Structures are given as C-alpha cells and as structure tokens.
Amino acid sequence: MKNKYKIKVKQIDIDRGIPQDVCRCPVALAVRRVIKKARITVCNDIQVGNRQFDFPCKTETFITAFDKGIEVKPFNFVMRMRANG
C-alpha cells in the first residue's frame, strides 16, 4: 500500500453518497475506486483496512457540508498515511 493517494471525488460519488454514513459517503466511495479490496471508513480520518490516512481541511469541510444537506461540488485531495498508521 502506498503512503499517499490522489483522490477525485466525482459527481457520481456525490449522487450515490449517503449523508452521515462512514462507509458510503462520497469520500469513501471515491477512495474505494482507488483502493478496491479494503474496508474503507471516513470519520476524523480515512481508515483503509487497518491503516489510517489523514486528509486536508477542505475534505472535512466537504464532508460536513454534505452531511448537513448543503450542495457540494466535485473536488480532488491527497490523503497521506499517518506516520504511526
């Protein structure tokens, strides 16, 4: 597994995403396209199997807005593996 990944959250992820669902939010769906065979959850970080990845503030802002039902747009971000993860 790599230490960092560029993730593209597409409109299809937003359309299929489920608010407040750590496994099926748009960010989790976008990560799943890149890393296919692991369990993925998104909360305060991105959990891929037993590894933890951090994401930038804009990703947290996106997740918060999506969960509140505010319109969001596709965006890109880089997730980086935690040093201890």
PDB file of N, CA, C and O in Angstrom:
ATOM      1  N   MET A   1       0.843  -1.175   0.000  1.00  0.00           N
ATOM      2  CA  MET A   1       0.000   0.000   0.000  1.00  0.00           C
ATOM      3  C   MET A   1       0.893   1.244   0.000  1.00  0.00           C
ATOM      4  O   MET A   1       1.889   1.309   0.719  1.00  0.00           O
ATOM      5  N   LYS A   2       0.519   2.215  -0.810  1.00  0.00           N
ATOM      6  CA  LYS A   2       1.296   3.448  -0.914  1.00  0.00           C
ATOM      7  C   LYS A   2       1.065   4.334   0.309  1.00  0.00           C
ATOM      8  O   LYS A   2       0.136   4.119   1.088  1.00  0.00           O
ATOM      9  N   ASN A   3       1.941   5.340   0.457  1.00  0.00           N
ATOM     10  CA  ASN A   3       1.831   6.273   1.581  1.00  0.00           C
ATOM     11  C   ASN A   3       0.899   7.431   1.302  1.00  0.00           C
ATOM     12  O   ASN A   3       0.419   8.073   2.236  1.00  0.00           O
ATOM     13  N   LYS A   4       0.627   7.718   0.019  1.00  0.00           N
ATOM     14  CA  LYS A   4      -0.307   8.784  -0.309  1.00  0.00           C
ATOM     15  C   LYS A   4      -1.038   8.451  -1.601  1.00  0.00           C
ATOM     16  O   LYS A   4      -0.524   7.743  -2.467  1.00  0.00           O
ATOM     17  N   TYR A   5      -2.245   8.977  -1.705  1.00  0.00           N
ATOM     18  CA  TYR A   5      -3.093   8.750  -2.867  1.00  0.00           C
ATOM     19  C   TYR A   5      -3.787  10.049  -3.240  1.00  0.00           C
ATOM     20  O   TYR A   5      -4.235  10.796  -2.370  1.00  0.00           O
ATOM     21  N   LYS A   6      -3.873  10.315  -4.544  1.00  0.00           N
ATOM     22  CA  LYS A   6      -4.675  11.439  -5.018  1.00  0.00           C
ATOM     23  C   LYS A   6      -6.079  10.913  -5.268  1.00  0.00           C
ATOM     24  O   LYS A   6      -6.270   9.957  -6.020  1.00  0.00           O
ATOM     25  N   ILE A   7      -7.054  11.539  -4.635  1.00  0.00           N
ATOM     26  CA  ILE A   7      -8.444  11.093  -4.708  1.00  0.00           C
ATOM     27  C   ILE A   7      -9.263  12.142  -5.444  1.00  0.00           C
ATOM     28  O   ILE A   7      -9.138  13.338  -5.179  1.00  0.00           O
ATOM     29  N   LYS A   8     -10.098  11.690  -6.365  1.00  0.00           N
ATOM     30  CA  LYS A   8     -11.006  12.569  -7.101  1.00  0.00           C
ATOM     31  C   LYS A   8     -12.432  12.216  -6.700  1.00  0.00           C
ATOM     32  O   LYS A   8     -12.933  11.144  -7.038  1.00  0.00           O
ATOM     33  N   VAL A   9     -13.073  13.114  -5.985  1.00  0.00           N
ATOM     34  CA  VAL A   9     -14.472  12.930  -5.619  1.00  0.00           C
ATOM     35  C   VAL A   9     -15.294  13.458  -6.793  1.00  0.00           C
ATOM     36  O   VAL A   9     -15.298  14.658  -7.066  1.00  0.00           O
ATOM     37  N   LYS A  10     -15.983  12.559  -7.482  1.00  0.00           N
ATOM     38  CA  LYS A  10     -16.737  12.894  -8.689  1.00  0.00           C
ATOM     39  C   LYS A  10     -18.211  13.122  -8.362  1.00  0.00           C
ATOM     40  O   LYS A  10     -18.682  12.797  -7.272  1.00  0.00           O
ATOM     41  N   GLN A  11     -18.918  13.684  -9.326  1.00  0.00           N
ATOM     42  CA  GLN A  11     -20.350  13.928  -9.135  1.00  0.00           C
ATOM     43  C   GLN A  11     -21.095  12.629  -8.853  1.00  0.00           C
ATOM     44  O   GLN A  11     -22.040  12.618  -8.065  1.00  0.00           O
ATOM     45  N   ILE A  12     -20.683  11.546  -9.482  1.00  0.00           N
ATOM     46  CA  ILE A  12     -21.355  10.254  -9.239  1.00  0.00           C
ATOM     47  C   ILE A  12     -21.196   9.824  -7.783  1.00  0.00           C
ATOM     48  O   ILE A  12     -22.102   9.208  -7.222  1.00  0.00           O
ATOM     49  N   ASP A  13     -20.055  10.139  -7.161  1.00  0.00           N
ATOM     50  CA  ASP A  13     -19.857   9.819  -5.742  1.00  0.00           C
ATOM     51  C   ASP A  13     -20.824  10.637  -4.880  1.00  0.00           C
ATOM     52  O   ASP A  13     -21.398  10.133  -3.915  1.00  0.00           O
ATOM     53  N   ILE A  14     -20.988  11.895  -5.250  1.00  0.00           N
ATOM     54  CA  ILE A  14     -21.900  12.774  -4.513  1.00  0.00           C
ATOM     55  C   ILE A  14     -23.339  12.272  -4.670  1.00  0.00           C
ATOM     56  O   ILE A  14     -24.094  12.214  -3.699  1.00  0.00           O
ATOM     57  N   ASP A  15     -23.708  11.909  -5.900  1.00  0.00           N
ATOM     58  CA  ASP A  15     -25.066  11.433  -6.169  1.00  0.00           C
ATOM     59  C   ASP A  15     -25.377  10.131  -5.436  1.00  0.00           C
ATOM     60  O   ASP A  15     -26.499   9.928  -4.973  1.00  0.00           O
ATOM     61  N   ARG A  16     -24.393   9.261  -5.333  1.00  0.00           N
ATOM     62  CA  ARG A  16     -24.597   7.948  -4.693  1.00  0.00           C
ATOM     63  C   ARG A  16     -24.305   7.961  -3.202  1.00  0.00           C
ATOM     64  O   ARG A  16     -24.659   7.017  -2.495  1.00  0.00           O
ATOM     65  N   GLY A  17     -23.664   9.019  -2.713  1.00  0.00           N
ATOM     66  CA  GLY A  17     -23.267   9.088  -1.311  1.00  0.00           C
ATOM     67  C   GLY A  17     -24.455   9.169  -0.370  1.00  0.00           C
ATOM     68  O   GLY A  17     -25.527   9.658  -0.727  1.00  0.00           O
ATOM     69  N   ILE A  18     -24.238   8.679   0.834  1.00  0.00           N
ATOM     70  CA  ILE A  18     -25.266   8.691   1.867  1.00  0.00           C
ATOM     71  C   ILE A  18     -24.762   9.548   3.028  1.00  0.00           C
ATOM     72  O   ILE A  18     -23.732   9.236   3.624  1.00  0.00           O
ATOM     73  N   PRO A  19     -25.486  10.632   3.354  1.00  0.00           N
ATOM     74  CA  PRO A  19     -25.045  11.501   4.452  1.00  0.00           C
ATOM     75  C   PRO A  19     -24.894  10.732   5.762  1.00  0.00           C
ATOM     76  O   PRO A  19     -25.697   9.857   6.086  1.00  0.00           O
ATOM     77  N   GLN A  20     -23.853  11.077   6.501  1.00  0.00           N
ATOM     78  CA  GLN A  20     -23.559  10.537   7.818  1.00  0.00           C
ATOM     79  C   GLN A  20     -23.335   9.027   7.819  1.00  0.00           C
ATOM     80  O   GLN A  20     -23.508   8.377   8.850  1.00  0.00           O
ATOM     81  N   ASP A  21     -22.955   8.469   6.682  1.00  0.00           N
ATOM     82  CA  ASP A  21     -22.621   7.044   6.585  1.00  0.00           C
ATOM     83  C   ASP A  21     -21.118   6.947   6.348  1.00  0.00           C
ATOM     84  O   ASP A  21     -20.635   7.299   5.272  1.00  0.00           O
ATOM     85  N   VAL A  22     -20.385   6.475   7.337  1.00  0.00           N
ATOM     86  CA  VAL A  22     -18.919   6.470   7.273  1.00  0.00           C
ATOM     87  C   VAL A  22     -18.360   5.550   6.189  1.00  0.00           C
ATOM     88  O   VAL A  22     -17.202   5.691   5.796  1.00  0.00           O
ATOM     89  N   CYS A  23     -19.167   4.617   5.705  1.00  0.00           N
ATOM     90  CA  CYS A  23     -18.716   3.693   4.661  1.00  0.00           C
ATOM     91  C   CYS A  23     -19.207   4.064   3.264  1.00  0.00           C
ATOM     92  O   CYS A  23     -18.654   3.605   2.265  1.00  0.00           O
ATOM     93  N   ARG A  24     -20.252   4.899   3.197  1.00  0.00           N
ATOM     94  CA  ARG A  24     -20.842   5.192   1.892  1.00  0.00           C
ATOM     95  C   ARG A  24     -21.000   6.686   1.616  1.00  0.00           C
ATOM     96  O   ARG A  24     -21.831   7.084   0.799  1.00  0.00           O
ATOM     97  N   CYS A  25     -20.203   7.514   2.294  1.00  0.00           N
ATOM     98  CA  CYS A  25     -20.189   8.935   1.959  1.00  0.00           C
ATOM     99  C   CYS A  25     -19.425   9.111   0.642  1.00  0.00           C
ATOM    100  O   CYS A  25     -18.715   8.193   0.231  1.00  0.00           O
ATOM    101  N   PRO A  26     -19.547  10.244  -0.023  1.00  0.00           N
ATOM    102  CA  PRO A  26     -18.855  10.422  -1.302  1.00  0.00           C
ATOM    103  C   PRO A  26     -17.341  10.223  -1.223  1.00  0.00           C
ATOM    104  O   PRO A  26     -16.740   9.703  -2.162  1.00  0.00           O
ATOM    105  N   VAL A  27     -16.722  10.629  -0.119  1.00  0.00           N
ATOM    106  CA  VAL A  27     -15.274  10.463   0.022  1.00  0.00           C
ATOM    107  C   VAL A  27     -14.924   8.975   0.094  1.00  0.00           C
ATOM    108  O   VAL A  27     -13.980   8.532  -0.558  1.00  0.00           O
ATOM    109  N   ALA A  28     -15.668   8.210   0.872  1.00  0.00           N
ATOM    110  CA  ALA A  28     -15.418   6.765   0.965  1.00  0.00           C
ATOM    111  C   ALA A  28     -15.608   6.094  -0.395  1.00  0.00           C
ATOM    112  O   ALA A  28     -14.828   5.218  -0.766  1.00  0.00           O
ATOM    113  N   LEU A  29     -16.636   6.498  -1.138  1.00  0.00           N
ATOM    114  CA  LEU A  29     -16.870   5.913  -2.461  1.00  0.00           C
ATOM    115  C   LEU A  29     -15.730   6.250  -3.411  1.00  0.00           C
ATOM    116  O   LEU A  29     -15.322   5.403  -4.205  1.00  0.00           O
ATOM    117  N   ALA A  30     -15.212   7.465  -3.344  1.00  0.00           N
ATOM    118  CA  ALA A  30     -14.093   7.864  -4.198  1.00  0.00           C
ATOM    119  C   ALA A  30     -12.824   7.086  -3.842  1.00  0.00           C
ATOM    120  O   ALA A  30     -12.094   6.645  -4.730  1.00  0.00           O
ATOM    121  N   VAL A  31     -12.566   6.919  -2.553  1.00  0.00           N
ATOM    122  CA  VAL A  31     -11.383   6.155  -2.124  1.00  0.00           C
ATOM    123  C   VAL A  31     -11.518   4.702  -2.576  1.00  0.00           C
ATOM    124  O   VAL A  31     -10.536   4.087  -2.991  1.00  0.00           O
ATOM    125  N   ARG A  32     -12.721   4.158  -2.498  1.00  0.00           N
ATOM    126  CA  ARG A  32     -12.954   2.772  -2.883  1.00  0.00           C
ATOM    127  C   ARG A  32     -12.632   2.536  -4.366  1.00  0.00           C
ATOM    128  O   ARG A  32     -12.233   1.433  -4.741  1.00  0.00           O
ATOM    129  N   ARG A  33     -12.800   3.552  -5.200  1.00  0.00           N
ATOM    130  CA  ARG A  33     -12.440   3.419  -6.613  1.00  0.00           C
ATOM    131  C   ARG A  33     -10.940   3.230  -6.789  1.00  0.00           C
ATOM    132  O   ARG A  33     -10.499   2.562  -7.724  1.00  0.00           O
ATOM    133  N   VAL A  34     -10.153   3.819  -5.887  1.00  0.00           N
ATOM    134  CA  VAL A  34      -8.690   3.762  -5.982  1.00  0.00           C
ATOM    135  C   VAL A  34      -8.132   2.541  -5.258  1.00  0.00           C
ATOM    136  O   VAL A  34      -7.223   1.880  -5.759  1.00  0.00           O
ATOM    137  N   ILE A  35      -8.671   2.244  -4.092  1.00  0.00           N
ATOM    138  CA  ILE A  35      -8.218   1.104  -3.272  1.00  0.00           C
ATOM    139  C   ILE A  35      -9.412   0.165  -3.156  1.00  0.00           C
ATOM    140  O   ILE A  35     -10.297   0.383  -2.329  1.00  0.00           O
ATOM    141  N   LYS A  36      -9.438  -0.853  -3.961  1.00  0.00           N
ATOM    142  CA  LYS A  36     -10.651  -1.641  -4.164  1.00  0.00           C
ATOM    143  C   LYS A  36     -10.957  -2.699  -3.104  1.00  0.00           C
ATOM    144  O   LYS A  36     -12.130  -2.932  -2.813  1.00  0.00           O
ATOM    145  N   LYS A  37      -9.972  -3.332  -2.528  1.00  0.00           N
ATOM    146  CA  LYS A  37     -10.251  -4.539  -1.751  1.00  0.00           C
ATOM    147  C   LYS A  37     -10.180  -4.376  -0.247  1.00  0.00           C
ATOM    148  O   LYS A  37     -10.074  -5.367   0.476  1.00  0.00           O
ATOM    149  N   ALA A  38     -10.237  -3.158   0.234  1.00  0.00           N
ATOM    150  CA  ALA A  38     -10.142  -2.952   1.682  1.00  0.00           C
ATOM    151  C   ALA A  38     -11.433  -2.340   2.204  1.00  0.00           C
ATOM    152  O   ALA A  38     -12.177  -1.702   1.459  1.00  0.00           O
ATOM    153  N   ARG A  39     -11.687  -2.540   3.483  1.00  0.00           N
ATOM    154  CA  ARG A  39     -12.810  -1.858   4.136  1.00  0.00           C
ATOM    155  C   ARG A  39     -12.397  -0.408   4.324  1.00  0.00           C
ATOM    156  O   ARG A  39     -11.306  -0.126   4.820  1.00  0.00           O
ATOM    157  N   ILE A  40     -13.264   0.505   3.931  1.00  0.00           N
ATOM    158  CA  ILE A  40     -12.956   1.932   3.990  1.00  0.00           C
ATOM    159  C   ILE A  40     -14.014   2.638   4.817  1.00  0.00           C
ATOM    160  O   ILE A  40     -15.212   2.486   4.577  1.00  0.00           O
ATOM    161  N   THR A  41     -13.557   3.417   5.799  1.00  0.00           N
ATOM    162  CA  THR A  41     -14.451   4.252   6.586  1.00  0.00           C
ATOM    163  C   THR A  41     -13.861   5.663   6.653  1.00  0.00           C
ATOM    164  O   THR A  41     -12.644   5.845   6.632  1.00  0.00           O
ATOM    165  N   VAL A  42     -14.747   6.649   6.733  1.00  0.00           N
ATOM    166  CA  VAL A  42     -14.319   8.045   6.788  1.00  0.00           C
ATOM    167  C   VAL A  42     -15.004   8.695   7.981  1.00  0.00           C
ATOM    168  O   VAL A  42     -16.230   8.697   8.097  1.00  0.00           O
ATOM    169  N   CYS A  43     -14.178   9.245   8.863  1.00  0.00           N
ATOM    170  CA  CYS A  43     -14.711   9.986  10.012  1.00  0.00           C
ATOM    171  C   CYS A  43     -13.737  11.128  10.283  1.00  0.00           C
ATOM    172  O   CYS A  43     -13.724  12.106   9.536  1.00  0.00           O
ATOM    173  N   ASN A  44     -12.940  11.031  11.310  1.00  0.00           N
ATOM    174  CA  ASN A  44     -11.911  12.039  11.582  1.00  0.00           C
ATOM    175  C   ASN A  44     -10.673  11.813  10.733  1.00  0.00           C
ATOM    176  O   ASN A  44      -9.806  12.682  10.633  1.00  0.00           O
ATOM    177  N   ASP A  45     -10.601  10.650  10.130  1.00  0.00           N
ATOM    178  CA  ASP A  45      -9.538  10.290   9.205  1.00  0.00           C
ATOM    179  C   ASP A  45     -10.132   9.289   8.219  1.00  0.00           C
ATOM    180  O   ASP A  45     -11.331   9.012   8.258  1.00  0.00           O
ATOM    181  N   ILE A  46      -9.303   8.754   7.346  1.00  0.00           N
ATOM    182  CA  ILE A  46      -9.750   7.721   6.420  1.00  0.00           C
ATOM    183  C   ILE A  46      -9.089   6.424   6.853  1.00  0.00           C
ATOM    184  O   ILE A  46      -7.863   6.328   6.894  1.00  0.00           O
ATOM    185  N   GLN A  47      -9.885   5.448   7.171  1.00  0.00           N
ATOM    186  CA  GLN A  47      -9.406   4.144   7.605  1.00  0.00           C
ATOM    187  C   GLN A  47      -9.509   3.209   6.407  1.00  0.00           C
ATOM    188  O   GLN A  47     -10.595   3.000   5.866  1.00  0.00           O
ATOM    189  N   VAL A  48      -8.375   2.647   5.995  1.00  0.00           N
ATOM    190  CA  VAL A  48      -8.329   1.682   4.894  1.00  0.00           C
ATOM    191  C   VAL A  48      -7.774   0.391   5.475  1.00  0.00           C
ATOM    192  O   VAL A  48      -6.574   0.267   5.717  1.00  0.00           O
ATOM    193  N   GLY A  49      -8.671  -0.574   5.697  1.00  0.00           N
ATOM    194  CA  GLY A  49      -8.250  -1.769   6.421  1.00  0.00           C
ATOM    195  C   GLY A  49      -7.812  -1.346   7.808  1.00  0.00           C
ATOM    196  O   GLY A  49      -8.586  -0.742   8.551  1.00  0.00           O
ATOM    197  N   ASN A  50      -6.566  -1.663   8.164  1.00  0.00           N
ATOM    198  CA  ASN A  50      -6.049  -1.261   9.481  1.00  0.00           C
ATOM    199  C   ASN A  50      -5.098  -0.066   9.394  1.00  0.00           C
ATOM    200  O   ASN A  50      -4.407   0.245  10.364  1.00  0.00           O
ATOM    201  N   ARG A  51      -5.057   0.605   8.242  1.00  0.00           N
ATOM    202  CA  ARG A  51      -4.204   1.779   8.053  1.00  0.00           C
ATOM    203  C   ARG A  51      -5.017   3.062   8.157  1.00  0.00           C
ATOM    204  O   ARG A  51      -6.183   3.105   7.766  1.00  0.00           O
ATOM    205  N   GLN A  52      -4.389   4.107   8.689  1.00  0.00           N
ATOM    206  CA  GLN A  52      -5.067   5.392   8.843  1.00  0.00           C
ATOM    207  C   GLN A  52      -4.408   6.429   7.938  1.00  0.00           C
ATOM    208  O   GLN A  52      -3.184   6.513   7.845  1.00  0.00           O
ATOM    209  N   PHE A  53      -5.254   7.214   7.275  1.00  0.00           N
ATOM    210  CA  PHE A  53      -4.801   8.278   6.395  1.00  0.00           C
ATOM    211  C   PHE A  53      -5.426   9.590   6.847  1.00  0.00           C
ATOM    212  O   PHE A  53      -6.584   9.632   7.260  1.00  0.00           O
ATOM    213  N   ASP A  54      -4.647  10.653   6.763  1.00  0.00           N
ATOM    214  CA  ASP A  54      -5.151  11.995   7.047  1.00  0.00           C
ATOM    215  C   ASP A  54      -5.572  12.657   5.749  1.00  0.00           C
ATOM    216  O   ASP A  54      -5.100  12.299   4.670  1.00  0.00           O
ATOM    217  N   PHE A  55      -6.470  13.632   5.868  1.00  0.00           N
ATOM    218  CA  PHE A  55      -6.903  14.386   4.701  1.00  0.00           C
ATOM    219  C   PHE A  55      -6.882  15.872   5.033  1.00  0.00           C
ATOM    220  O   PHE A  55      -6.905  16.244   6.206  1.00  0.00           O
ATOM    221  N   PRO A  56      -6.837  16.737   3.999  1.00  0.00           N
ATOM    222  CA  PRO A  56      -6.775  18.179   4.246  1.00  0.00           C
ATOM    223  C   PRO A  56      -8.098  18.739   4.769  1.00  0.00           C
ATOM    224  O   PRO A  56      -9.139  18.086   4.687  1.00  0.00           O
ATOM    225  N   CYS A  57      -8.040  19.946   5.302  1.00  0.00           N
ATOM    226  CA  CYS A  57      -9.221  20.606   5.876  1.00  0.00           C
ATOM    227  C   CYS A  57     -10.371  20.718   4.880  1.00  0.00           C
ATOM    228  O   CYS A  57     -11.536  20.616   5.263  1.00  0.00           O
ATOM    229  N   LYS A  58     -10.048  20.930   3.600  1.00  0.00           N
ATOM    230  CA  LYS A  58     -11.137  21.085   2.618  1.00  0.00           C
ATOM    231  C   LYS A  58     -11.980  19.814   2.528  1.00  0.00           C
ATOM    232  O   LYS A  58     -13.164  19.880   2.197  1.00  0.00           O
ATOM    233  N   THR A  59     -11.384  18.669   2.816  1.00  0.00           N
ATOM    234  CA  THR A  59     -12.134  17.417   2.787  1.00  0.00           C
ATOM    235  C   THR A  59     -13.103  17.368   3.961  1.00  0.00           C
ATOM    236  O   THR A  59     -14.248  16.944   3.803  1.00  0.00           O
ATOM    237  N   GLU A  60     -12.657  17.792   5.123  1.00  0.00           N
ATOM    238  CA  GLU A  60     -13.536  17.843   6.291  1.00  0.00           C
ATOM    239  C   GLU A  60     -14.684  18.826   6.062  1.00  0.00           C
ATOM    240  O   GLU A  60     -15.824  18.555   6.442  1.00  0.00           O
ATOM    241  N   THR A  61     -14.384  19.956   5.445  1.00  0.00           N
ATOM    242  CA  THR A  61     -15.411  20.952   5.119  1.00  0.00           C
ATOM    243  C   THR A  61     -16.450  20.348   4.170  1.00  0.00           C
ATOM    244  O   THR A  61     -17.651  20.545   4.352  1.00  0.00           O
ATOM    245  N   PHE A  62     -15.983  19.617   3.162  1.00  0.00           N
ATOM    246  CA  PHE A  62     -16.869  18.951   2.209  1.00  0.00           C
ATOM    247  C   PHE A  62     -17.781  17.960   2.931  1.00  0.00           C
ATOM    248  O   PHE A  62     -18.994  17.966   2.720  1.00  0.00           O
ATOM    249  N   ILE A  63     -17.203  17.113   3.778  1.00  0.00           N
ATOM    250  CA  ILE A  63     -17.969  16.087   4.482  1.00  0.00           C
ATOM    251  C   ILE A  63     -19.038  16.733   5.374  1.00  0.00           C
ATOM    252  O   ILE A  63     -20.188  16.293   5.391  1.00  0.00           O
ATOM    253  N   THR A  64     -18.654  17.764   6.104  1.00  0.00           N
ATOM    254  CA  THR A  64     -19.594  18.460   6.989  1.00  0.00           C
ATOM    255  C   THR A  64     -20.760  19.047   6.188  1.00  0.00           C
ATOM    256  O   THR A  64     -21.920  18.901   6.574  1.00  0.00           O
ATOM    257  N   ALA A  65     -20.447  19.705   5.080  1.00  0.00           N
ATOM    258  CA  ALA A  65     -21.491  20.298   4.241  1.00  0.00           C
ATOM    259  C   ALA A  65     -22.401  19.214   3.672  1.00  0.00           C
ATOM    260  O   ALA A  65     -23.624  19.354   3.701  1.00  0.00           O
ATOM    261  N   PHE A  66     -21.818  18.140   3.158  1.00  0.00           N
ATOM    262  CA  PHE A  66     -22.611  17.050   2.591  1.00  0.00           C
ATOM    263  C   PHE A  66     -23.549  16.460   3.638  1.00  0.00           C
ATOM    264  O   PHE A  66     -24.727  16.231   3.363  1.00  0.00           O
ATOM    265  N   ASP A  67     -23.031  16.217   4.832  1.00  0.00           N
ATOM    266  CA  ASP A  67     -23.843  15.641   5.907  1.00  0.00           C
ATOM    267  C   ASP A  67     -24.988  16.554   6.328  1.00  0.00           C
ATOM    268  O   ASP A  67     -26.019  16.076   6.802  1.00  0.00           O
ATOM    269  N   LYS A  68     -24.819  17.865   6.159  1.00  0.00           N
ATOM    270  CA  LYS A  68     -25.864  18.832   6.515  1.00  0.00           C
ATOM    271  C   LYS A  68     -26.840  19.087   5.375  1.00  0.00           C
ATOM    272  O   LYS A  68     -27.790  19.856   5.530  1.00  0.00           O
ATOM    273  N   GLY A  69     -26.611  18.445   4.226  1.00  0.00           N
ATOM    274  CA  GLY A  69     -27.513  18.626   3.089  1.00  0.00           C
ATOM    275  C   GLY A  69     -27.219  19.854   2.254  1.00  0.00           C
ATOM    276  O   GLY A  69     -28.038  20.260   1.430  1.00  0.00           O
ATOM    277  N   ILE A  70     -26.063  20.442   2.460  1.00  0.00           N
ATOM    278  CA  ILE A  70     -25.648  21.602   1.671  1.00  0.00           C
ATOM    279  C   ILE A  70     -25.077  21.104   0.344  1.00  0.00           C
ATOM    280  O   ILE A  70     -24.372  20.096   0.311  1.00  0.00           O
ATOM    281  N   GLU A  71     -25.377  21.802  -0.740  1.00  0.00           N
ATOM    282  CA  GLU A  71     -24.883  21.398  -2.057  1.00  0.00           C
ATOM    283  C   GLU A  71     -23.353  21.446  -2.087  1.00  0.00           C
ATOM    284  O   GLU A  71     -22.750  22.436  -1.672  1.00  0.00           O
ATOM    285  N   VAL A  72     -22.740  20.391  -2.572  1.00  0.00           N
ATOM    286  CA  VAL A  72     -21.284  20.303  -2.693  1.00  0.00           C
ATOM    287  C   VAL A  72     -20.929  20.001  -4.144  1.00  0.00           C
ATOM    288  O   VAL A  72     -21.769  19.547  -4.922  1.00  0.00           O
ATOM    289  N   LYS A  73     -19.684  20.257  -4.491  1.00  0.00           N
ATOM    290  CA  LYS A  73     -19.207  20.039  -5.857  1.00  0.00           C
ATOM    291  C   LYS A  73     -18.032  19.074  -5.838  1.00  0.00           C
ATOM    292  O   LYS A  73     -17.360  18.931  -4.817  1.00  0.00           O
ATOM    293  N   PRO A  74     -17.778  18.408  -6.969  1.00  0.00           N
ATOM    294  CA  PRO A  74     -16.610  17.520  -7.060  1.00  0.00           C
ATOM    295  C   PRO A  74     -15.321  18.281  -6.727  1.00  0.00           C
ATOM    296  O   PRO A  74     -15.212  19.485  -6.958  1.00  0.00           O
ATOM    297  N   PHE A  75     -14.359  17.549  -6.183  1.00  0.00           N
ATOM    298  CA  PHE A  75     -13.058  18.137  -5.848  1.00  0.00           C
ATOM    299  C   PHE A  75     -12.023  17.028  -5.744  1.00  0.00           C
ATOM    300  O   PHE A  75     -12.361  15.844  -5.730  1.00  0.00           O
ATOM    301  N   ASN A  76     -10.765  17.423  -5.670  1.00  0.00           N
ATOM    302  CA  ASN A  76      -9.647  16.491  -5.525  1.00  0.00           C
ATOM    303  C   ASN A  76      -8.926  16.767  -4.213  1.00  0.00           C
ATOM    304  O   ASN A  76      -8.920  17.893  -3.715  1.00  0.00           O
ATOM    305  N   PHE A  77      -8.325  15.729  -3.666  1.00  0.00           N
ATOM    306  CA  PHE A  77      -7.475  15.912  -2.473  1.00  0.00           C
ATOM    307  C   PHE A  77      -6.462  14.779  -2.419  1.00  0.00           C
ATOM    308  O   PHE A  77      -6.590  13.771  -3.113  1.00  0.00           O
ATOM    309  N   VAL A  78      -5.461  14.970  -1.584  1.00  0.00           N
ATOM    310  CA  VAL A  78      -4.441  13.941  -1.362  1.00  0.00           C
ATOM    311  C   VAL A  78      -4.598  13.433   0.057  1.00  0.00           C
ATOM    312  O   VAL A  78      -4.626  14.214   1.008  1.00  0.00           O
ATOM    313  N   MET A  79      -4.702  12.117   0.192  1.00  0.00           N
ATOM    314  CA  MET A  79      -4.732  11.524   1.530  1.00  0.00           C
ATOM    315  C   MET A  79      -3.356  10.910   1.781  1.00  0.00           C
ATOM    316  O   MET A  79      -2.782  10.259   0.908  1.00  0.00           O
ATOM    317  N   ARG A  80      -2.843  11.129   2.984  1.00  0.00           N
ATOM    318  CA  ARG A  80      -1.490  10.672   3.346  1.00  0.00           C
ATOM    319  C   ARG A  80      -1.558   9.747   4.558  1.00  0.00           C
ATOM    320  O   ARG A  80      -2.273  10.010   5.524  1.00  0.00           O
ATOM    321  N   MET A  81      -0.803   8.669   4.480  1.00  0.00           N
ATOM    322  CA  MET A  81      -0.773   7.708   5.577  1.00  0.00           C
ATOM    323  C   MET A  81      -0.145   8.362   6.811  1.00  0.00           C
ATOM    324  O   MET A  81       0.859   9.067   6.719  1.00  0.00           O
ATOM    325  N   ARG A  82      -0.753   8.113   7.944  1.00  0.00           N
ATOM    326  CA  ARG A  82      -0.195   8.604   9.200  1.00  0.00           C
ATOM    327  C   ARG A  82       1.124   7.893   9.461  1.00  0.00           C
ATOM    328  O   ARG A  82       1.299   6.727   9.109  1.00  0.00           O
ATOM    329  N   ALA A  83       2.038   8.610  10.078  1.00  0.00           N
ATOM    330  CA  ALA A  83       3.356   8.055  10.378  1.00  0.00           C
ATOM    331  C   ALA A  83       3.249   6.813  11.241  1.00  0.00           C
ATOM    332  O   ALA A  83       4.025   5.871  11.081  1.00  0.00           O
ATOM    333  N   ASN A  84       2.279   6.808  12.165  1.00  0.00           N
ATOM    334  CA  ASN A  84       2.094   5.637  13.043  1.00  0.00           C
ATOM    335  C   ASN A  84       1.023   4.700  12.514  1.00  0.00           C
ATOM    336  O   ASN A  84       0.695   3.709  13.167  1.00  0.00           O
ATOM    337  N   GLY A  85       0.458   5.001  11.312  1.00  0.00           N
ATOM    338  CA  GLY A  85      -0.640   4.203  10.785  1.00  0.00           C
ATOM    339  C   GLY A  85      -0.159   3.228   9.809  1.00  0.00           C
ATOM    340  O   GLY A  85      -0.951   2.464   9.257  1.00  0.00           O
TER     341      GLY A  85
END
